[in-house]
Amino acid sequence: ECDRFLDTFSHWKWLWSDDIAEEYRKFLAKGPTLDDFAAKLRSFSRVDAGVDELEPRRQISALVLSTGGLARALKDLANKWRESFARELHTQAFQRLERLSDTIKRNMKRLNHEVADGDIDALGNVMQTLNEVRERQGEIEIEFEPITQMYAILDTYLPDSLDKEEQDARITLTSNWARLLAESETRQEELTVKQMQFKRNLVKTVQVFKKDLEKFRKGYEERGPMAKGIRPSQAVERLKRCREEFEVLDRKKGVFHLGEVLFGLPHQQYTQLDKTKNELSYLGTLYELYTAVLDTIKEWKDYFWVDVPGEMDKMRKEADEFADRCRNMPKQLQQWPAYRELKKEIVAFQDVLPLLMQLSKKSIMPRHWRQVNEITGRELLVEREDFRLQSLIDAHLNEYKDEIVDICESADKQFVFEEKIAALQRQWSEMAFEFATWKSRDTPCILVGSKVTEIQEALEETQMQLNTMNAQRHSTPFKDELVAMITTLSDTTDTIERWFKVQQMWTSLESVFAGGDIAKHMPMEAKKF
């Protein structure tokens, strides 16, 4: 009977078991209308009515169950669901209200902008605003109904949730829109009167503008970035100045075009300005790359030499990217001096980069740098911590490319020699004899024959390797070391052979001198043995 009573509450289980955020997400995914929102909020309110119908107590045998606390908890949960869904609706309503209010305020501000005599730009902005208001009037007025409906729903299910600013915006929305429409009509009448004067002024101003264009183009050809005989660095400065002047003129052209549209006049053609625009675009492409290349190479030259190996891949990649951009320049640009100088800078760095990569390898030793100093006639103090890449670039290494490549190849082979010598030295520093006992003697006193054979074979193999290395051209820095190792190992071979021969003789005679008649008859010799 208790279970049957508890089952009467199961249809409210979703209040505490379901996740509000997840259920709202599912609800929103269905694309609900405002009627759906209202129905959903009503369903939460109906929970209160259902809870009120619960009997306050139920007696089951000796047990009395009170539903008062449970009823309050169910109402709190239902209220929480209602508030959560209503807050989400409030967010949507406020966003739409704010967006529409901002549109009205912005258009009102643009309409009230003063239009001075001859200010075609200002006139165009006001006229454009008037057109926008007319074109969007129906769209904007359609927005009023859903906003009004949303706030009506909120008044019912989320009362007293709006702050004063939002409440004011809600109340004044329609009146602000009505004022905007009235202001639009007033401004339209004012501007209609001024249009004839503006039209006459526009025609005069365009004629003056054409003369200004001729003057600008003449100065551009004579003193602009394309003038003959100027350095690329000068061209960069002139390009900046000409761009600023062009932007002013191009802005005026746009204003005049707008005026021609407003007054129904034929559009004027400004071929010189269009030509300048194309040239400045090409020049911008060229000199932007030119400046980027010079700035980047300058930055690279400032690297400390100790840091260069870590930056080598980055420099190679960026240099290749610069080269690709340079190759892809329009053909008409490739005839300009700045392009040729740019290409020269990139190629020069790409040529020296492989040499820098070779010289930055760990196989390059001080002796190799001394050779580089000799062939370049410079004192490159690469061992100093403050030595920079700039010094190597200034040394014009490309002029000695073959000699430097030969030095680096020799260094690589010498590095291999050095590693082999070091490996052999480690091998022989760890090589050890093995000793064994002999007959009744407890102390190990004789060489183990199998180990001796192994050492002798290793000695023979190592000497062959050292002799081969010693005969090669790149072994010069290690001659003394190689000869000393060969001599030492040769002496070691002879010594082991003698040692093992003495051991063989000793082991064959040990039994003779250790006992028997000889030991008795020759006591002194036995003792020496």
Phi, psi and omega per residue, in radians:
E1 nan -0.658 3.074
C2 -1.086 -0.745 -3.135
D3 -1.102 -0.705 3.127
R4 -1.106 -0.675 3.120
F5 -1.146 -0.752 3.134
L6 -1.139 -0.528 3.139
D7 -1.124 -0.371 3.134
T8 -1.170 -0.280 3.137
F9 -1.684 -0.076 -3.000
S10 -1.142 -0.518 -3.113
H11 -1.243 -0.093 3.011
W12 -1.800 0.135 -3.053
K13 -1.000 -0.589 -3.112
W14 -1.034 -0.409 -3.128
L15 -1.039 -0.664 -3.094
W16 -1.897 -0.271 -3.079
S17 -1.701 -0.517 -3.105
D18 -1.485 2.686 3.113
D19 -1.590 2.170 -3.061
I20 -1.061 -0.816 -3.094
A21 -1.090 -0.713 -3.130
E22 -1.189 -0.710 3.123
E23 -1.163 -0.624 3.099
Y24 -1.166 -0.676 3.114
R25 -1.074 -0.757 3.111
K26 -1.122 -0.720 3.139
F27 -1.096 -0.762 -3.117
L28 -1.187 -0.542 -3.113
A29 -1.140 -0.369 -3.140
K30 -1.430 -0.075 -3.131
G31 1.166 0.990 -3.022
P32 -1.209 2.578 3.012
T33 -1.511 3.038 3.100
L34 -1.135 -0.559 3.058
D35 -1.107 -0.650 3.092
D36 -1.124 -0.707 3.107
F37 -1.062 -0.814 -3.118
A38 -1.082 -0.735 3.140
A39 -1.116 -0.686 -3.134
K40 -1.133 -0.750 3.140
L41 -1.181 -0.596 3.088
R42 -1.132 -0.621 -3.138
S43 -1.103 -0.591 3.093
F44 -1.229 -0.631 -3.137
S45 -1.200 -0.567 3.140
R46 -1.135 -0.369 3.095
V47 -1.046 -0.691 3.132
D48 -1.042 -0.769 -3.133
A49 -1.113 -0.702 3.120
G50 -1.140 -0.690 -3.137
V51 -1.165 -0.635 3.138
D52 -1.107 -0.416 -3.130
E53 -1.425 -0.118 3.129
L54 -1.123 2.466 3.008
E55 -1.224 2.385 -3.051
P56 -1.153 -0.491 -3.127
R57 -2.482 2.623 3.018
R58 -2.364 2.162 3.111
Q59 -1.731 2.186 3.093
I60 -2.147 1.792 -3.066
S61 1.003 -2.166 -3.120
A62 -1.498 -0.006 -3.049
L63 -1.773 2.273 3.066
V64 -1.962 2.076 -3.139
L65 -1.769 2.172 3.119
S66 -1.754 2.280 -3.084
T67 -1.751 0.067 -3.055
G68 -1.037 -0.893 -3.128
G69 -1.109 -0.706 3.133
L70 -1.138 -0.702 -3.140
A71 -1.081 -0.766 3.113
R72 -1.088 -0.720 -3.141
A73 -1.117 -0.713 3.133
L74 -1.128 -0.707 3.105
K75 -1.130 -0.695 3.109
D76 -1.087 -0.744 3.135
L77 -1.138 -0.753 3.132
A78 -1.088 -0.696 3.107
N79 -1.117 -0.647 3.117
K80 -1.116 -0.756 3.095
W81 -1.095 -0.783 -3.105
R82 -1.083 -0.774 -3.129
E83 -1.153 -0.680 -3.124
S84 -1.108 -0.832 3.132
F85 -1.165 -0.672 -3.134
A86 -1.163 -0.660 3.106
R87 -1.101 -0.675 3.101
E88 -1.112 -0.712 3.090
L89 -1.145 -0.637 3.110
H90 -1.093 -0.709 3.119
T91 -1.038 -0.799 3.127
Q92 -1.106 -0.761 -3.118
A93 -1.092 -0.749 -3.105
F94 -1.168 -0.683 3.127
Q95 -1.091 -0.749 -3.141
R96 -1.206 -0.694 3.099
L97 -1.101 -0.789 -3.110
E98 -1.139 -0.741 -3.135
R99 -1.099 -0.763 -3.121
L100 -1.218 -0.701 3.123
S101 -1.112 -0.720 3.122
D102 -1.110 -0.699 3.121
T103 -1.072 -0.767 -3.135
I104 -1.131 -0.800 -3.129
K105 -1.100 -0.739 -3.100
R106 -1.136 -0.775 3.127
N107 -1.164 -0.634 3.107
M108 -1.114 -0.710 -3.141
K109 -1.139 -0.725 -3.135
R110 -1.199 -0.618 3.115
L111 -1.171 -0.605 -3.095
N112 -1.434 0.006 3.129
H113 -1.126 2.307 -3.091
E114 -1.235 2.361 3.107
V115 -1.907 1.776 -3.134
A116 -1.377 2.856 3.134
D117 -1.056 2.240 3.100
G118 1.460 -0.089 -3.109
D119 -1.512 1.426 -3.083
I120 -1.166 -0.589 3.141
D121 -1.051 -0.837 3.129
A122 -1.117 -0.719 3.107
L123 -1.055 -0.753 3.139
G124 -1.092 -0.710 3.141
N125 -1.122 -0.735 3.131
V126 -1.160 -0.752 3.134
M127 -1.104 -0.701 3.114
Q128 -1.104 -0.679 3.112
T129 -1.133 -0.721 3.096
L130 -1.052 -0.735 3.110
N131 -1.111 -0.738 -3.134
E132 -1.105 -0.725 3.138
V133 -1.086 -0.759 -3.139
R134 -1.135 -0.782 -3.081
E135 -1.170 -0.589 -3.058
R136 -1.737 0.102 -3.070
Q137 -1.019 -0.866 -3.128
G138 -1.099 -0.761 -3.140
E139 -1.048 -0.753 -3.096
I140 -1.218 -0.722 -3.104
E141 -1.183 -0.496 3.059
I142 -1.136 -0.501 -3.122
E143 -1.208 -0.424 -3.068
F144 -1.073 -0.752 -3.024
E145 -1.077 -0.892 3.137
P146 -1.090 -0.633 3.119
I147 -1.119 -0.773 3.125
T148 -1.074 -0.740 -3.125
Q149 -1.148 -0.709 3.119
M150 -1.038 -0.841 -3.103
Y151 -1.212 -0.499 3.052
A152 -1.142 -0.716 3.085
I153 -1.108 -0.724 -3.123
L154 -1.159 -0.631 3.099
D155 -1.034 -0.567 -3.115
T156 -1.418 -0.758 -2.973
Y157 -1.882 -0.195 3.098
L158 -2.483 1.062 -3.074
P159 -1.173 2.733 3.070
D160 1.029 0.516 -3.126
S161 -1.742 -0.151 -3.062
L162 -1.665 2.406 3.031
D163 -1.416 3.027 -3.025
K164 -1.095 -0.711 -3.091
E165 -1.109 -0.741 3.138
E166 -1.209 -0.693 3.141
Q167 -1.086 -0.725 3.113
D168 -1.119 -0.749 3.138
A169 -1.089 -0.657 3.135
R170 -1.160 -0.756 -3.071
I171 -1.221 -0.690 -3.020
T172 -1.589 0.029 -3.056
L173 -1.010 -0.933 -3.078
T174 -1.202 -0.649 3.134
S175 -1.179 -0.645 3.092
N176 -1.124 -0.677 3.126
W177 -1.155 -0.693 3.121
A178 -1.114 -0.693 3.104
R179 -1.130 -0.656 3.125
L180 -1.112 -0.771 3.132
L181 -1.101 -0.714 3.124
A182 -1.133 -0.731 3.118
E183 -1.114 -0.636 3.126
S184 -1.071 -0.769 3.129
E185 -1.125 -0.733 -3.139
T186 -1.087 -0.820 -3.111
R187 -1.140 -0.627 3.133
Q188 -1.067 -0.746 3.127
E189 -1.154 -0.722 3.141
E190 -1.094 -0.798 -3.049
L191 -1.251 -0.488 3.110
T192 -1.059 -0.638 3.141
V193 -1.204 -0.656 -3.049
K194 -1.435 -0.231 -2.968
Q195 -1.079 -0.681 -3.107
M196 -1.097 -0.759 3.118
Q197 -1.125 -0.729 3.101
F198 -1.072 -0.684 -3.111
K199 -1.107 -0.784 3.120
R200 -1.104 -0.749 -3.140
N201 -1.117 -0.629 -3.131
L202 -1.089 -0.792 -3.120
V203 -1.058 -0.748 3.124
K204 -1.147 -0.760 -3.083
T205 -1.131 -0.646 3.129
V206 -1.099 -0.686 3.127
Q207 -1.112 -0.761 3.091
V208 -1.098 -0.680 -3.126
F209 -1.085 -0.684 3.135
K210 -1.101 -0.676 3.098
K211 -1.162 -0.690 3.098
D212 -1.087 -0.637 3.114
L213 -1.126 -0.735 3.131
E214 -1.082 -0.723 3.137
K215 -1.141 -0.741 3.128
F216 -1.107 -0.760 -3.096
R217 -1.152 -0.671 3.120
K218 -1.118 -0.792 3.105
G219 -1.145 -0.590 3.126
Y220 -1.131 -0.744 -3.119
E221 -1.236 -0.604 -3.077
E222 -1.503 -0.648 -3.025
R223 -2.236 0.318 -3.121
G224 -1.591 -2.993 -3.080
P225 -1.232 -0.238 3.138
M226 -1.714 0.074 3.127
A227 -1.092 2.512 -3.089
K228 -1.288 2.591 3.006
G229 1.454 0.058 -3.139
I230 -1.685 2.675 3.121
R231 -1.336 2.676 3.099
P232 -0.984 -0.624 3.131
S233 -1.112 -0.642 3.063
Q234 -1.179 -0.681 -3.126
A235 -1.086 -0.632 3.128
V236 -1.079 -0.779 3.127
E237 -1.141 -0.744 -3.140
R238 -1.163 -0.624 3.115
L239 -1.070 -0.742 3.128
K240 -1.063 -0.789 -3.114
R241 -1.152 -0.778 -3.112
C242 -1.156 -0.595 3.096
R243 -1.092 -0.750 -3.139
E244 -1.098 -0.756 3.126
E245 -1.146 -0.712 -3.135
F246 -1.095 -0.732 -3.109
E247 -1.065 -0.645 3.100
V248 -1.124 -0.823 -3.126
L249 -1.146 -0.706 -3.131
D250 -1.152 -0.592 3.079
R251 -1.128 -0.753 3.101
K252 -1.096 -0.712 3.116
K253 -1.004 -0.745 3.120
G254 -1.103 -0.705 3.117
V255 -1.104 -0.776 -3.129
F256 -1.136 -0.662 3.107
H257 -1.075 -0.743 3.105
L258 -1.080 -0.734 3.114
G259 -1.089 -0.691 3.117
E260 -1.114 -0.648 3.081
V261 -1.157 -0.780 -3.095
L262 -1.072 -0.700 -3.028
F263 -1.780 0.081 3.097
G264 1.209 0.499 3.131
L265 -1.549 2.685 3.084
P266 -1.168 2.520 -3.117
H267 -1.309 2.300 3.089
Q268 -1.403 2.556 3.099
Q269 -1.781 2.353 -3.133
Y270 -2.153 1.313 -3.038
T271 -1.097 -0.665 -3.131
Q272 -1.122 -0.669 3.133
L273 -1.208 -0.684 3.112
D274 -1.145 -0.695 3.117
K275 -1.109 -0.754 3.130
T276 -1.100 -0.672 3.133
K277 -1.049 -0.787 3.126
N278 -1.114 -0.754 -3.127
E279 -1.127 -0.735 3.130
L280 -1.136 -0.599 3.097
S281 -1.118 -0.818 3.100
Y282 -1.086 -0.805 -3.124
L283 -1.089 -0.691 3.110
G284 -1.052 -0.766 3.114
T285 -1.042 -0.785 -3.106
L286 -1.179 -0.889 -3.019
Y287 -1.341 -0.405 3.007
E288 -1.132 -0.754 3.086
L289 -1.180 -0.730 3.139
Y290 -1.016 -0.833 3.139
T291 -1.132 -0.732 3.139
A292 -1.081 -0.724 -3.137
V293 -1.131 -0.835 -3.110
L294 -1.106 -0.761 -3.125
D295 -1.138 -0.703 -3.111
T296 -1.189 -0.790 3.140
I297 -1.132 -0.649 3.075
K298 -1.067 -0.723 3.106
E299 -1.119 -0.740 3.128
W300 -1.102 -0.726 -3.114
K301 -1.079 -0.410 -3.120
D302 -1.472 -0.054 3.114
Y303 -1.146 2.491 2.933
F304 -1.234 2.473 -3.082
W305 -1.044 -0.585 -3.136
V306 -1.129 -0.399 -3.127
D307 -1.618 -0.214 -3.032
V308 -1.082 -0.769 -3.129
P309 -0.939 -0.670 3.137
G310 -1.246 -0.365 -3.118
E311 -1.755 -0.018 -2.985
M312 -1.091 -0.793 -3.135
D313 -1.098 -0.714 3.124
K314 -1.096 -0.774 -3.141
M315 -1.113 -0.738 -3.133
R316 -1.099 -0.777 -3.120
K317 -1.100 -0.803 -3.120
E318 -1.180 -0.663 3.113
A319 -1.104 -0.689 3.104
D320 -1.143 -0.683 3.110
E321 -1.122 -0.732 3.087
F322 -1.057 -0.743 -3.126
A323 -1.110 -0.723 3.121
D324 -1.104 -0.770 3.130
R325 -1.119 -0.640 3.137
C326 -1.174 -0.737 3.138
R327 -1.140 -0.540 -3.077
N328 -1.533 0.124 3.094
M329 -1.118 2.580 3.080
P330 -0.959 2.578 -3.066
K331 -1.045 -0.617 -3.109
Q332 -1.152 -0.419 3.111
L333 -1.364 -0.443 -3.018
Q334 -1.250 -0.104 3.100
Q335 -1.663 -0.126 -3.079
W336 -1.437 2.546 3.134
P337 -0.993 -0.654 -3.126
A338 -1.086 -0.648 3.117
Y339 -1.143 -0.749 -3.123
R340 -1.134 -0.689 3.110
E341 -1.180 -0.688 3.101
L342 -1.059 -0.843 -3.132
K343 -1.070 -0.681 3.122
K344 -1.078 -0.751 3.127
E345 -1.073 -0.802 -3.101
I346 -1.147 -0.823 -3.109
V347 -1.094 -0.728 -3.134
A348 -1.051 -0.738 -3.133
F349 -1.261 -0.667 3.104
Q350 -1.112 -0.559 3.128
D351 -1.249 -0.689 -3.079
V352 -1.422 -0.362 -3.079
L353 -1.043 -0.776 3.091
P354 -1.047 -0.617 3.108
L355 -1.173 -0.699 3.104
L356 -1.113 -0.672 3.117
M357 -1.118 -0.702 3.118
Q358 -1.145 -0.760 -3.084
L359 -1.276 -0.278 -3.133
S360 -1.571 -0.036 -3.121
K361 -1.247 2.713 -3.096
K362 -1.249 -0.171 3.110
S363 -1.343 -0.272 -3.120
I364 -1.383 2.071 -3.096
M365 -1.892 2.918 3.100
P366 -0.888 -0.623 -3.131
R367 -1.116 -0.564 3.116
H368 -1.263 -0.655 3.082
W369 -1.132 -0.570 3.082
R370 -1.128 -0.647 3.091
Q371 -1.145 -0.726 3.116
V372 -1.087 -0.721 3.114
N373 -1.064 -0.674 -3.107
E374 -1.148 -0.760 -3.058
I375 -1.371 -0.487 3.137
T376 -1.567 -0.284 -3.102
G377 1.243 0.386 3.139
R378 -2.124 2.836 3.109
E379 -1.869 1.608 -3.107
L380 -1.639 1.749 -3.056
L381 -1.566 1.208 -3.045
V382 -1.189 -0.307 -3.130
E383 -1.292 -0.246 3.120
R384 -1.346 2.480 -3.101
E385 -1.167 -0.484 -3.097
D386 -1.657 0.213 3.113
F387 -1.253 2.244 -3.042
R388 -1.938 2.815 3.139
L389 -1.085 -0.486 3.136
Q390 -0.895 -0.730 -3.097
S391 -1.105 -0.665 3.131
L392 -1.247 -0.667 3.096
I393 -1.101 -0.720 -3.131
D394 -1.184 -0.324 -3.111
A395 -1.356 -0.077 3.123
H396 0.916 0.983 -3.080
L397 -1.056 -0.485 -3.127
N398 -1.030 -0.496 -3.139
E399 -1.216 -0.281 -3.111
Y400 -2.140 0.546 -3.006
K401 -0.963 -0.875 -3.065
D402 -1.086 -0.763 -3.118
E403 -1.136 -0.713 -3.117
I404 -1.201 -0.689 3.089
V405 -1.065 -0.719 3.118
D406 -1.099 -0.730 3.115
I407 -1.078 -0.763 -3.094
C408 -1.199 -0.681 3.093
E409 -1.127 -0.732 3.091
S410 -1.081 -0.701 3.134
A411 -1.095 -0.683 3.123
D412 -1.093 -0.767 -3.138
K413 -1.194 -0.678 3.103
Q414 -1.138 -0.597 3.108
F415 -1.130 -0.659 3.082
V416 -1.121 -0.752 3.091
F417 -1.004 -0.843 -3.080
E418 -1.033 -0.718 3.129
E419 -1.180 -0.681 3.106
K420 -1.121 -0.768 3.124
I421 -1.074 -0.769 3.131
A422 -1.087 -0.685 3.134
A423 -1.146 -0.715 3.116
L424 -1.148 -0.694 3.114
Q425 -1.117 -0.694 3.084
R426 -1.133 -0.695 -3.135
Q427 -1.048 -0.778 -3.054
W428 -1.446 -0.356 3.060
S429 -1.261 -0.383 -3.132
E430 -1.738 -0.116 -3.113
M431 -1.264 2.345 -3.104
A432 -2.434 2.597 3.027
F433 -1.342 2.809 2.983
E434 -2.109 2.354 -3.101
F435 -2.004 2.643 3.125
A436 -2.318 2.805 3.089
T437 -1.347 2.854 3.136
W438 -2.254 2.045 3.115
K439 0.886 -2.048 -3.038
S440 -1.545 -0.005 -3.129
R441 -1.387 2.240 -3.083
D442 -1.395 -0.484 -3.089
T443 -1.480 2.301 3.080
P444 -1.049 2.195 -3.010
C445 -2.424 -0.044 3.136
I446 -2.247 2.590 3.094
L447 -1.183 2.455 3.053
V448 -1.353 2.156 -3.007
G449 -1.072 -0.700 -3.102
S450 -1.138 -0.641 3.122
K451 -1.219 -0.655 3.103
V452 -1.077 -0.739 3.124
T453 -1.081 -0.747 3.126
E454 -1.072 -0.756 -3.129
I455 -1.159 -0.702 -3.132
Q456 -1.123 -0.696 3.102
E457 -1.143 -0.721 3.117
A458 -1.128 -0.677 3.096
L459 -1.060 -0.764 -3.116
E460 -1.121 -0.778 -3.125
E461 -1.132 -0.741 -3.125
T462 -1.130 -0.724 3.131
Q463 -1.095 -0.655 3.093
M464 -1.099 -0.771 3.121
Q465 -1.075 -0.801 -3.109
L466 -1.120 -0.674 3.122
N467 -1.156 -0.692 3.114
T468 -1.110 -0.802 3.125
M469 -1.091 -0.716 -3.096
N470 -1.119 -0.437 -3.095
A471 -1.486 -0.172 -3.072
Q472 -1.520 2.710 -3.028
R473 -1.139 -0.607 -3.045
H474 -1.468 0.106 -3.115
S475 -1.537 -0.001 -3.042
T476 -0.879 -0.803 -3.117
P477 -1.127 -0.273 -3.044
F478 -1.988 0.227 -3.064
K479 -0.954 -0.921 -3.093
D480 -1.048 -0.746 -3.118
E481 -1.160 -0.732 -3.140
L482 -1.135 -0.786 -3.139
V483 -1.084 -0.738 3.137
A484 -1.099 -0.722 3.133
M485 -1.167 -0.745 3.134
I486 -1.058 -0.796 -3.139
T487 -1.083 -0.799 -3.128
T488 -1.071 -0.782 -3.117
L489 -1.228 -0.584 3.081
S490 -1.141 -0.793 3.094
D491 -1.095 -0.653 3.125
T492 -1.116 -0.725 3.108
T493 -1.041 -0.827 -3.141
D494 -1.086 -0.742 -3.094
T495 -1.112 -0.748 -3.135
I496 -1.138 -0.680 3.127
E497 -1.077 -0.782 3.127
R498 -1.128 -0.781 -3.124
W499 -0.999 -0.841 -3.083
F500 -1.176 -0.579 3.111
K501 -1.169 -0.753 3.093
V502 -1.076 -0.712 -3.126
Q503 -1.088 -0.720 3.137
Q504 -1.096 -0.712 3.127
M505 -1.150 -0.724 -3.079
W506 -1.145 -0.767 -3.122
T507 -1.162 -0.536 -3.141
S508 -1.329 -0.441 -3.099
L509 -1.770 -0.171 -3.011
E510 -1.057 -0.732 -3.107
S511 -1.178 -0.486 -3.125
V512 -1.235 -0.806 -3.066
F513 -1.464 -0.343 -3.091
A514 -1.340 -0.348 -3.131
G515 -2.866 3.102 3.111
G516 1.592 -2.957 -3.031
D517 -1.204 -0.619 -3.081
I518 -1.093 -0.725 3.129
A519 -1.071 -0.573 3.133
K520 -1.335 -0.769 -3.075
H521 -1.389 -0.399 -3.105
M522 -2.255 1.144 -3.059
P523 -1.101 -0.667 -3.114
M524 -1.153 -0.782 3.138
E525 -1.141 -0.650 3.129
A526 -1.138 -0.704 3.131
K527 -1.123 -0.747 3.108
K528 -1.075 -0.691 -3.119
F529 -1.075 nan nan
